[in-house]
Amino acid sequence: MPFVSFDNPIARLFYLSIKGLGNLLYGMGFSAQVIGERHIPESGPVIIASNHPSFLDPVLIGIKVRRRVRFMAWDLIFRIPVIAFMAESLGAFPVSMKKMGKDTLAKTLEILSGGHVLGIFPDGKRTDSGKMENLKPGAVRMALTVGAPIVPCSIIGAFKAWPKTRLWCQTGEITVVFHPPIVFSEEEKKHKRDQEFIEEINGRIKNIVNTSIDSPPVRRGAPLTRARSR
């Protein structure tokens, strides 16, 4: 699988430039802040499992994490060499939207086996409420197969800024919260085909993410009172 290496100086410069510009724009337009990035391991395979409230989510996570996060992207854009190079530099990898099955699973497992960070929205689509709703088993199953920790992620405020029902975005406050990782024991890794166990882990992830959305952390510089859910 092609993956533009940071040994390529053009790819590295492009990535760092886009990341710097993105941080500037999001800081200005959305007062975006990140909490808990220390919970993402500095090396090795990791799955970031996030709610999917808006069109902004992959960029919000990718810009705010030091390590490159790999996300699925429409395979047709990779037919254009320049666009393909840019997308791969930013961490995207091609997936056929018509045949998302074994091939997609093989690609994601290859990414994790290579020690990369994989960003996943377990709902599989943008949600109607901004919270996690109906989680699919894929993320947990992959984590158990490879032995990767899962870092639950709460994106707060993006649903109000740009939900799927709106064609444009509006400015506001966005907070990205990375929670402590869920690490699996050797015994738990044997349960990758145990649907009940997978549903239990998905329930934990959903509860962690949605609890933070319902009771957002106090933003830096805010009064010392707990922020309310909007």
C-alpha positions as CSV (number, residue, x, y, z in Angstrom):
1,M,0.0,0.0,0.0
2,P,1.4,3.4,-0.9
3,F,2.2,5.6,2.0
4,V,4.2,8.8,1.5
5,S,7.1,8.6,3.9
6,F,8.4,11.6,5.9
7,D,11.7,10.7,4.3
8,N,10.3,12.5,1.3
9,P,11.1,16.2,2.1
10,I,8.3,17.5,-0.1
11,A,5.7,15.4,1.6
12,R,7.0,16.4,5.0
13,L,7.0,20.1,4.1
14,F,3.5,19.9,2.7
15,Y,2.2,18.0,5.7
16,L,3.7,20.5,8.2
17,S,2.6,23.5,6.2
18,I,-1.0,22.3,5.9
19,K,-1.1,21.4,9.6
20,G,0.3,24.8,10.6
21,L,-2.2,26.6,8.4
22,G,-5.0,24.4,9.6
23,N,-4.2,25.1,13.3
24,L,-4.2,28.8,12.5
25,L,-7.5,28.8,10.7
26,Y,-9.3,26.6,13.2
27,G,-7.9,28.6,16.1
28,M,-9.3,31.8,14.5
29,G,-12.6,30.5,13.1
30,F,-13.6,27.9,15.7
31,S,-11.5,28.6,18.8
32,A,-10.5,25.0,18.5
33,Q,-8.6,23.4,21.3
34,V,-7.4,19.8,22.1
35,I,-7.5,18.1,25.4
36,G,-5.7,14.8,26.4
37,E,-3.4,14.3,23.4
38,R,-1.0,12.7,25.9
39,H,-3.3,9.7,25.9
40,I,-2.3,8.8,22.4
41,P,0.7,6.5,22.5
42,E,3.8,8.0,20.9
43,S,4.5,4.9,18.9
44,G,2.9,1.7,17.8
45,P,-0.5,0.9,16.4
46,V,-3.4,3.0,17.7
47,I,-7.1,3.3,16.9
48,I,-8.8,6.7,17.5
49,A,-12.5,6.0,17.8
50,S,-14.5,9.2,17.5
51,N,-18.0,10.4,17.2
52,H,-18.8,11.8,13.7
53,P,-20.9,15.0,14.1
54,S,-19.7,17.1,11.1
55,F,-17.8,17.4,7.8
56,L,-14.8,18.8,9.8
57,D,-14.0,15.7,11.9
58,P,-11.1,14.1,10.0
59,V,-9.4,17.4,9.7
60,L,-10.0,18.4,13.3
61,I,-8.4,15.1,14.5
62,G,-5.6,15.1,12.0
63,I,-4.5,18.6,12.6
64,K,-4.6,18.3,16.4
65,V,-2.6,15.1,16.7
66,R,1.2,15.1,16.5
67,R,1.3,11.7,14.8
68,R,-0.1,11.4,11.3
69,V,-3.6,9.9,11.5
70,R,-4.8,7.7,8.6
71,F,-8.4,8.0,7.5
72,M,-10.3,6.3,4.7
73,A,-10.8,8.5,1.6
74,W,-12.7,8.0,-1.7
75,D,-10.5,6.0,-4.0
76,L,-11.4,8.1,-7.1
77,I,-9.4,11.1,-5.9
78,F,-6.3,8.9,-5.9
79,R,-6.5,8.7,-9.7
80,I,-5.2,12.2,-9.9
81,P,-1.4,12.0,-9.2
82,V,-1.1,15.4,-7.5
83,I,-4.2,15.0,-5.4
84,A,-3.1,11.4,-4.5
85,F,0.3,12.7,-3.3
86,M,-1.4,15.4,-1.2
87,A,-3.9,13.0,0.3
88,E,-1.3,10.4,1.1
89,S,1.0,13.0,2.6
90,L,-1.9,14.0,5.0
91,G,-2.5,10.3,5.9
92,A,-5.5,9.4,3.7
93,F,-5.7,6.0,2.1
94,P,-8.0,4.9,-0.8
95,V,-11.2,2.9,-0.2
96,S,-13.8,1.9,-2.7
97,M,-17.2,3.3,-1.4
98,K,-18.9,0.6,-3.5
99,K,-17.0,-2.4,-2.2
100,M,-16.3,-1.7,1.5
101,G,-15.6,-5.2,2.8
102,K,-12.7,-7.5,2.9
103,D,-10.4,-5.2,1.0
104,T,-11.1,-2.3,3.4
105,L,-10.4,-4.6,6.4
106,A,-7.2,-5.8,4.8
107,K,-6.0,-2.2,4.3
108,T,-6.8,-1.1,7.8
109,L,-5.1,-4.1,9.3
110,E,-2.0,-3.4,7.2
111,I,-2.0,0.2,8.5
112,L,-2.2,-0.9,12.1
113,S,0.3,-3.7,11.6
114,G,2.7,-1.1,10.3
115,G,2.5,0.8,13.6
116,H,0.4,3.7,12.4
117,V,-2.5,5.6,13.9
118,L,-5.9,4.8,12.4
119,G,-8.8,7.2,12.8
120,I,-12.2,5.6,12.7
121,F,-15.8,6.8,13.1
122,P,-17.5,3.6,14.4
123,D,-21.0,4.8,13.4
124,G,-19.8,4.6,9.8
125,K,-21.5,7.9,8.9
126,R,-22.2,11.4,10.3
127,T,-24.8,11.1,13.1
128,D,-28.1,12.8,13.5
129,S,-27.4,13.9,17.1
130,G,-23.7,14.7,17.0
131,K,-23.1,11.9,19.5
132,M,-22.1,8.3,19.0
133,E,-25.2,6.3,18.2
134,N,-25.0,2.9,16.5
135,L,-21.5,1.6,16.6
136,K,-20.3,-1.1,14.2
137,P,-18.0,-3.9,15.4
138,G,-15.1,-3.3,13.0
139,A,-13.0,-0.9,15.2
140,V,-13.0,-3.2,18.2
141,R,-12.5,-6.3,16.1
142,M,-9.4,-4.8,14.4
143,A,-8.0,-3.6,17.7
144,L,-8.3,-7.1,19.1
145,T,-6.8,-8.7,16.0
146,V,-3.7,-6.4,16.0
147,G,-3.5,-5.8,19.7
148,A,-3.9,-2.0,19.3
149,P,-5.3,0.2,22.1
150,I,-8.4,2.2,21.3
151,V,-8.4,5.9,22.2
152,P,-12.0,7.2,22.5
153,C,-12.3,10.7,21.1
154,S,-15.1,13.3,21.7
155,I,-15.6,16.1,19.2
156,I,-17.6,18.8,20.9
157,G,-19.1,21.8,19.1
158,A,-18.6,20.6,15.5
159,F,-22.2,19.4,15.3
160,K,-23.4,22.9,15.8
161,A,-20.8,24.4,13.4
162,W,-21.4,22.1,10.5
163,P,-24.0,19.2,10.8
164,K,-24.8,17.0,7.8
165,T,-28.1,18.9,7.3
166,R,-26.3,22.2,6.4
167,L,-24.3,23.0,3.3
168,W,-22.1,25.6,5.0
169,C,-20.4,25.9,8.3
170,Q,-20.5,28.6,11.0
171,T,-17.9,29.7,13.5
172,G,-18.0,28.6,17.1
173,E,-16.1,26.8,19.8
174,I,-14.8,23.3,19.1
175,T,-13.1,21.0,21.6
176,V,-11.5,17.7,20.7
177,V,-11.0,15.4,23.7
178,F,-8.8,12.3,23.6
179,H,-9.6,10.0,26.5
180,P,-7.4,7.4,28.2
181,P,-6.8,4.4,25.9
182,I,-8.7,1.1,26.3
183,V,-5.9,-1.5,26.4
184,F,-6.6,-5.2,25.9
185,S,-5.1,-8.0,27.8
186,E,-3.8,-11.1,26.1
187,E,-6.9,-13.0,27.2
188,E,-9.2,-10.3,25.9
189,K,-7.5,-10.4,22.5
190,K,-8.9,-13.9,22.0
191,H,-12.4,-12.5,21.9
192,K,-12.3,-10.9,18.5
193,R,-15.2,-13.1,17.3
194,D,-17.1,-12.8,20.6
195,Q,-20.0,-10.5,19.6
196,E,-21.1,-10.0,23.2
197,F,-17.6,-8.9,24.2
198,I,-17.3,-6.5,21.3
199,E,-20.7,-4.9,22.1
200,E,-19.5,-4.5,25.7
201,I,-16.4,-2.6,24.5
202,N,-18.4,-0.5,22.1
203,G,-20.7,0.4,24.9
204,R,-17.7,1.6,27.0
205,I,-16.5,3.7,24.1
206,K,-19.9,5.2,23.5
207,N,-20.4,6.0,27.1
208,I,-17.0,7.7,27.5
209,V,-17.4,9.8,24.3
210,N,-21.0,10.8,24.9
211,T,-20.5,11.6,28.6
212,S,-17.9,14.1,27.6
213,I,-20.2,15.6,25.0
214,D,-23.0,15.9,27.6
215,S,-20.7,17.5,30.2
216,P,-18.0,19.3,28.2
217,P,-14.7,20.1,30.0
218,V,-14.1,23.7,31.0
219,R,-12.3,25.5,28.2
220,R,-9.1,27.3,28.9
221,G,-9.7,30.9,29.9
222,A,-13.3,30.2,30.8
223,P,-14.9,31.0,34.2
224,L,-14.4,28.3,36.8
225,T,-17.8,26.7,36.3
226,R,-18.5,23.5,34.4
227,A,-19.7,24.1,30.9
228,R,-23.2,22.9,30.0
229,S,-24.1,20.8,27.0
230,R,-25.6,22.8,24.2
